[in-house]
Structures are given as structure tokens and as C-alpha cells.
Amino acid sequence: MELDLAGAELKAVLNRLRRAQGQISGVIRMIEEGRDCEEVVTQLAAASRALDRAGFAIIATGLQQCLTDIEGGRKNGEDPEAMRARLEKLFLSLA
């Protein structure tokens, strides 16, 4: 399944990923500086949420496309149930 994000959708996902990247860089810097554990964990949680949101945005944006791929799989001889199982596994990986 290929993901095809349009302009505004792509920009939103990339912004979320860049935000997470900056937060992870901040976590690394904080650890290197020996910062307070609570501050590090708080920043790490923020980075985790940013990654989760990016993943959910991709899923929300790509859901219709994925469903279309499943329907198209019937025409191309692919097993729709196997495609649904892959899609479910993908969704659950973010849960």
C-alpha cells in the first residue's frame, strides 16, 4: 500500500514530524547536560505524542486510499482479507 498525501496533508504531517525531531534533539541535549529526570521525561512524552499524532494523521488521511487498495486488490487477484489484516496490524502498531 502506497501513501499519497496531498499538499496540505503532507505539510501537516511533516510539521508534526519536524516538531518531534526537535523534541527528541532536546531530550538528547537534556540527557547530555544531566538535566532533571522529570524534565527529561516530560519532554520525551511530548515527543512521543508528536510522533503518535503524525502517525494518526497519516492513518486518517490514508484510510480511504487504503480501503480503495483493498477493493482494488480484489480486481488484481490479491486476497482482500489479507490486505485488511495488514491494515489492521498497521493501525494497531500505533495503539
mmCIF file of the C-alpha atoms, coordinates in Angstrom:
data_MODEL
# 
_entry.id   MODEL 
# 
loop_
_atom_site.group_PDB 
_atom_site.id 
_atom_site.type_symbol 
_atom_site.label_atom_id 
_atom_site.label_alt_id 
_atom_site.label_comp_id 
_atom_site.label_asym_id 
_atom_site.label_entity_id 
_atom_site.label_seq_id 
_atom_site.pdbx_PDB_ins_code 
_atom_site.Cartn_x 
_atom_site.Cartn_y 
_atom_site.Cartn_z 
_atom_site.occupancy 
_atom_site.B_iso_or_equiv 
_atom_site.pdbx_formal_charge 
_atom_site.auth_seq_id 
_atom_site.auth_comp_id 
_atom_site.auth_asym_id 
_atom_site.auth_atom_id 
_atom_site.pdbx_PDB_model_num 
ATOM 1  C CA . MET A 1 1  ? 0.000   0.000   0.000  1.00 0.00 ? 1  MET A CA 1 
ATOM 2  C CA . GLU A 1 2  ? 1.465   3.313   -1.067 1.00 0.00 ? 2  GLU A CA 1 
ATOM 3  C CA . LEU A 1 3  ? 0.563   6.503   0.762  1.00 0.00 ? 3  LEU A CA 1 
ATOM 4  C CA . ASP A 1 4  ? -0.218  9.539   -1.364 1.00 0.00 ? 4  ASP A CA 1 
ATOM 5  C CA . LEU A 1 5  ? -0.576  12.670  0.766  1.00 0.00 ? 5  LEU A CA 1 
ATOM 6  C CA . ALA A 1 6  ? -1.741  15.890  -0.878 1.00 0.00 ? 6  ALA A CA 1 
ATOM 7  C CA . GLY A 1 7  ? -0.170  19.312  -0.276 1.00 0.00 ? 7  GLY A CA 1 
ATOM 8  C CA . ALA A 1 8  ? -1.807  20.496  2.957  1.00 0.00 ? 8  ALA A CA 1 
ATOM 9  C CA . GLU A 1 9  ? -1.960  16.978  4.406  1.00 0.00 ? 9  GLU A CA 1 
ATOM 10 C CA . LEU A 1 10 ? 1.702   16.369  3.634  1.00 0.00 ? 10 LEU A CA 1 
ATOM 11 C CA . LYS A 1 11 ? 2.691   19.712  5.142  1.00 0.00 ? 11 LYS A CA 1 
ATOM 12 C CA . ALA A 1 12 ? 0.804   18.963  8.379  1.00 0.00 ? 12 ALA A CA 1 
ATOM 13 C CA . VAL A 1 13 ? 2.398   15.527  8.757  1.00 0.00 ? 13 VAL A CA 1 
ATOM 14 C CA . LEU A 1 14 ? 5.877   16.864  8.012  1.00 0.00 ? 14 LEU A CA 1 
ATOM 15 C CA . ASN A 1 15 ? 5.390   19.678  10.540 1.00 0.00 ? 15 ASN A CA 1 
ATOM 16 C CA . ARG A 1 16 ? 4.424   17.169  13.234 1.00 0.00 ? 16 ARG A CA 1 
ATOM 17 C CA . LEU A 1 17 ? 7.438   15.005  12.420 1.00 0.00 ? 17 LEU A CA 1 
ATOM 18 C CA . ARG A 1 18 ? 9.784   18.012  12.484 1.00 0.00 ? 18 ARG A CA 1 
ATOM 19 C CA . ARG A 1 19 ? 8.320   19.020  15.851 1.00 0.00 ? 19 ARG A CA 1 
ATOM 20 C CA . ALA A 1 20 ? 9.010   15.515  17.172 1.00 0.00 ? 20 ALA A CA 1 
ATOM 21 C CA . GLN A 1 21 ? 12.509  15.624  15.727 1.00 0.00 ? 21 GLN A CA 1 
ATOM 22 C CA . GLY A 1 22 ? 13.206  18.890  17.568 1.00 0.00 ? 22 GLY A CA 1 
ATOM 23 C CA . GLN A 1 23 ? 11.805  17.497  20.797 1.00 0.00 ? 23 GLN A CA 1 
ATOM 24 C CA . ILE A 1 24 ? 13.940  14.366  20.528 1.00 0.00 ? 24 ILE A CA 1 
ATOM 25 C CA . SER A 1 25 ? 17.015  16.527  19.918 1.00 0.00 ? 25 SER A CA 1 
ATOM 26 C CA . GLY A 1 26 ? 16.048  18.448  23.044 1.00 0.00 ? 26 GLY A CA 1 
ATOM 27 C CA . VAL A 1 27 ? 15.770  15.227  25.044 1.00 0.00 ? 27 VAL A CA 1 
ATOM 28 C CA . ILE A 1 28 ? 19.240  14.143  23.913 1.00 0.00 ? 28 ILE A CA 1 
ATOM 29 C CA . ARG A 1 29 ? 20.684  17.536  24.832 1.00 0.00 ? 29 ARG A CA 1 
ATOM 30 C CA . MET A 1 30 ? 18.971  17.446  28.233 1.00 0.00 ? 30 MET A CA 1 
ATOM 31 C CA . ILE A 1 31 ? 20.391  13.992  28.988 1.00 0.00 ? 31 ILE A CA 1 
ATOM 32 C CA . GLU A 1 32 ? 23.874  15.090  27.908 1.00 0.00 ? 32 GLU A CA 1 
ATOM 33 C CA . GLU A 1 33 ? 23.587  18.131  30.196 1.00 0.00 ? 33 GLU A CA 1 
ATOM 34 C CA . GLY A 1 34 ? 22.448  15.991  33.127 1.00 0.00 ? 34 GLY A CA 1 
ATOM 35 C CA . ARG A 1 35 ? 19.095  17.741  33.451 1.00 0.00 ? 35 ARG A CA 1 
ATOM 36 C CA . ASP A 1 36 ? 16.423  16.790  35.972 1.00 0.00 ? 36 ASP A CA 1 
ATOM 37 C CA . CYS A 1 37 ? 14.768  13.413  35.294 1.00 0.00 ? 37 CYS A CA 1 
ATOM 38 C CA . GLU A 1 38 ? 11.254  14.876  35.463 1.00 0.00 ? 38 GLU A CA 1 
ATOM 39 C CA . GLU A 1 39 ? 12.082  17.491  32.825 1.00 0.00 ? 39 GLU A CA 1 
ATOM 40 C CA . VAL A 1 40 ? 13.582  14.837  30.535 1.00 0.00 ? 40 VAL A CA 1 
ATOM 41 C CA . VAL A 1 41 ? 10.582  12.528  30.883 1.00 0.00 ? 41 VAL A CA 1 
ATOM 42 C CA . THR A 1 42 ? 8.166   15.415  30.268 1.00 0.00 ? 42 THR A CA 1 
ATOM 43 C CA . GLN A 1 43 ? 9.992   16.339  27.050 1.00 0.00 ? 43 GLN A CA 1 
ATOM 44 C CA . LEU A 1 44 ? 10.173  12.697  25.982 1.00 0.00 ? 44 LEU A CA 1 
ATOM 45 C CA . ALA A 1 45 ? 6.416   12.326  26.496 1.00 0.00 ? 45 ALA A CA 1 
ATOM 46 C CA . ALA A 1 46 ? 5.840   15.397  24.304 1.00 0.00 ? 46 ALA A CA 1 
ATOM 47 C CA . ALA A 1 47 ? 7.990   13.871  21.554 1.00 0.00 ? 47 ALA A CA 1 
ATOM 48 C CA . SER A 1 48 ? 6.070   10.613  21.807 1.00 0.00 ? 48 SER A CA 1 
ATOM 49 C CA . ARG A 1 49 ? 2.737   12.429  21.478 1.00 0.00 ? 49 ARG A CA 1 
ATOM 50 C CA . ALA A 1 50 ? 4.000   14.328  18.422 1.00 0.00 ? 50 ALA A CA 1 
ATOM 51 C CA . LEU A 1 51 ? 5.004   11.051  16.747 1.00 0.00 ? 51 LEU A CA 1 
ATOM 52 C CA . ASP A 1 52 ? 1.652   9.490   17.633 1.00 0.00 ? 52 ASP A CA 1 
ATOM 53 C CA . ARG A 1 53 ? -0.201  12.444  16.155 1.00 0.00 ? 53 ARG A CA 1 
ATOM 54 C CA . ALA A 1 54 ? 1.816   12.229  12.946 1.00 0.00 ? 54 ALA A CA 1 
ATOM 55 C CA . GLY A 1 55 ? 1.006   8.542   12.668 1.00 0.00 ? 55 GLY A CA 1 
ATOM 56 C CA . PHE A 1 56 ? -2.672  9.113   13.316 1.00 0.00 ? 56 PHE A CA 1 
ATOM 57 C CA . ALA A 1 57 ? -2.729  11.927  10.752 1.00 0.00 ? 57 ALA A CA 1 
ATOM 58 C CA . ILE A 1 58 ? -1.247  9.566   8.179  1.00 0.00 ? 58 ILE A CA 1 
ATOM 59 C CA . ILE A 1 59 ? -3.831  6.928   9.034  1.00 0.00 ? 59 ILE A CA 1 
ATOM 60 C CA . ALA A 1 60 ? -6.715  9.389   8.915  1.00 0.00 ? 60 ALA A CA 1 
ATOM 61 C CA . THR A 1 61 ? -5.534  10.808  5.619  1.00 0.00 ? 61 THR A CA 1 
ATOM 62 C CA . GLY A 1 62 ? -4.755  7.454   4.059  1.00 0.00 ? 62 GLY A CA 1 
ATOM 63 C CA . LEU A 1 63 ? -7.762  5.463   5.240  1.00 0.00 ? 63 LEU A CA 1 
ATOM 64 C CA . GLN A 1 64 ? -9.805  5.995   2.096  1.00 0.00 ? 64 GLN A CA 1 
ATOM 65 C CA . GLN A 1 65 ? -6.822  5.218   -0.061 1.00 0.00 ? 65 GLN A CA 1 
ATOM 66 C CA . CYS A 1 66 ? -6.146  2.017   1.897  1.00 0.00 ? 66 CYS A CA 1 
ATOM 67 C CA . LEU A 1 67 ? -9.772  0.942   1.520  1.00 0.00 ? 67 LEU A CA 1 
ATOM 68 C CA . THR A 1 68 ? -9.564  1.634   -2.190 1.00 0.00 ? 68 THR A CA 1 
ATOM 69 C CA . ASP A 1 69 ? -6.429  -0.529  -2.319 1.00 0.00 ? 69 ASP A CA 1 
ATOM 70 C CA . ILE A 1 70 ? -8.322  -3.350  -0.625 1.00 0.00 ? 70 ILE A CA 1 
ATOM 71 C CA . GLU A 1 71 ? -11.132 -3.083  -3.161 1.00 0.00 ? 71 GLU A CA 1 
ATOM 72 C CA . GLY A 1 72 ? -8.569  -2.888  -5.954 1.00 0.00 ? 72 GLY A CA 1 
ATOM 73 C CA . GLY A 1 73 ? -6.905  -5.992  -4.573 1.00 0.00 ? 73 GLY A CA 1 
ATOM 74 C CA . ARG A 1 74 ? -9.993  -7.976  -5.487 1.00 0.00 ? 74 ARG A CA 1 
ATOM 75 C CA . LYS A 1 75 ? -9.522  -6.954  -9.083 1.00 0.00 ? 75 LYS A CA 1 
ATOM 76 C CA . ASN A 1 76 ? -5.776  -7.732  -9.026 1.00 0.00 ? 76 ASN A CA 1 
ATOM 77 C CA . GLY A 1 77 ? -6.262  -11.188 -7.509 1.00 0.00 ? 77 GLY A CA 1 
ATOM 78 C CA . GLU A 1 78 ? -4.986  -10.214 -4.036 1.00 0.00 ? 78 GLU A CA 1 
ATOM 79 C CA . ASP A 1 79 ? -6.776  -11.601 -1.006 1.00 0.00 ? 79 ASP A CA 1 
ATOM 80 C CA . PRO A 1 80 ? -8.895  -8.766  0.494  1.00 0.00 ? 80 PRO A CA 1 
ATOM 81 C CA . GLU A 1 81 ? -8.837  -10.425 3.919  1.00 0.00 ? 81 GLU A CA 1 
ATOM 82 C CA . ALA A 1 82 ? -5.040  -10.498 3.917  1.00 0.00 ? 82 ALA A CA 1 
ATOM 83 C CA . MET A 1 83 ? -4.977  -6.821  2.948  1.00 0.00 ? 83 MET A CA 1 
ATOM 84 C CA . ARG A 1 84 ? -7.452  -5.989  5.735  1.00 0.00 ? 84 ARG A CA 1 
ATOM 85 C CA . ALA A 1 85 ? -5.289  -7.915  8.218  1.00 0.00 ? 85 ALA A CA 1 
ATOM 86 C CA . ARG A 1 86 ? -2.218  -5.919  7.160  1.00 0.00 ? 86 ARG A CA 1 
ATOM 87 C CA . LEU A 1 87 ? -4.162  -2.663  7.543  1.00 0.00 ? 87 LEU A CA 1 
ATOM 88 C CA . GLU A 1 88 ? -5.412  -3.674  10.993 1.00 0.00 ? 88 GLU A CA 1 
ATOM 89 C CA . LYS A 1 89 ? -1.863  -4.588  12.065 1.00 0.00 ? 89 LYS A CA 1 
ATOM 90 C CA . LEU A 1 90 ? -0.691  -1.181  10.867 1.00 0.00 ? 90 LEU A CA 1 
ATOM 91 C CA . PHE A 1 91 ? -3.370  0.639   12.857 1.00 0.00 ? 91 PHE A CA 1 
ATOM 92 C CA . LEU A 1 92 ? -2.689  -1.409  15.989 1.00 0.00 ? 92 LEU A CA 1 
ATOM 93 C CA . SER A 1 93 ? 1.030   -0.630  15.768 1.00 0.00 ? 93 SER A CA 1 
ATOM 94 C CA . LEU A 1 94 ? 0.157   2.935   16.792 1.00 0.00 ? 94 LEU A CA 1 
ATOM 95 C CA . ALA A 1 95 ? -2.190  1.940   19.610 1.00 0.00 ? 95 ALA A CA 1 
# 
